[in-house]
Amino acid sequence: MTEEGTKLSVSLSNDEALVLFEFLSRSCSDQKLAIEHGAEKQVLCNIHCRLERLLVEPLDPGYLDLLSRARQALRPTG
């Protein structure tokens, strides 16, 4: 268990960040996820906001193509 106030870091590839950003964009605006506690929704929205500040791709006119390529690259094989 971490101490209160301890910061953790998670590394994501750019493809992972784009796919996660898009997922969180949808999940923060609708209620389709099985949220059991308000804190769960809050942490997802917090991560979304942090990604929004870091990523430039969502502002790119070719964002949907970039997202499609990222999804393709991360698609499970087999």
For each residue, the residues with C-beta under 8 A, 3 or more apart:
1:
2: 6 8
3: 6
4:
5:
6: 2 3
7:
8: 2
9:
10:
11:
12: 16 17 20
13: 16 17
14: 17 18 57 70
15: 18 19 69 70 73 74
16: 12 13 19 20 70 74
17: 12 13 14 20 21 51 54 55
18: 14 15 21 22 55 57 66 67 70
19: 15 16 22 23 67 70 71 74
20: 12 16 17 23 24 47 51
21: 17 18 24 25 48 51 52 55 58
22: 18 19 25 26 67
23: 19 20 26 27
24: 20 21 27 28 44 45 47 48 51
25: 21 22 28 29 48
26: 22 23 29 30 32
27: 23 24 30 32 33 44
28: 24 25 41 44 45 48
29: 25 26
30: 26 27
31: 35
32: 26 27
33: 27 41 44
34:
35: 31 38 40 41
36: 40
37: 40
38: 35 41 42
39: 42 43
40: 35 36 37 43 44
41: 28 33 35 38 44 45
42: 38 39 45 46
43: 39 40 46 47
44: 24 27 28 33 40 41 47 48
45: 24 28 41 42 48 49
46: 42 43 49 50
47: 20 24 43 44 50 51
48: 21 24 25 28 44 45 51 52
49: 45 46 52 53
50: 46 47 53 54
51: 17 20 21 24 47 48 54 55
52: 21 48 49 55 58
53: 49 50
54: 17 50 51
55: 17 18 21 51 52 58
56: 59 60
57: 14 18 60 63 66 67
58: 21 52 55 63
59: 56 63
60: 56 57 63 66
61:
62: 65 66
63: 57 58 59 60 66 67
64: 67 68
65: 62 68 69
66: 18 57 60 62 63 69 70
67: 18 19 22 57 63 64 70 71
68: 64 65 71 72
69: 15 65 66 72 73
70: 14 15 16 18 19 66 67 73 74
71: 19 67 68 74 75
72: 68 69 75
73: 15 69 70
74: 15 16 19 70 71
75: 71 72
76:
77:
78:
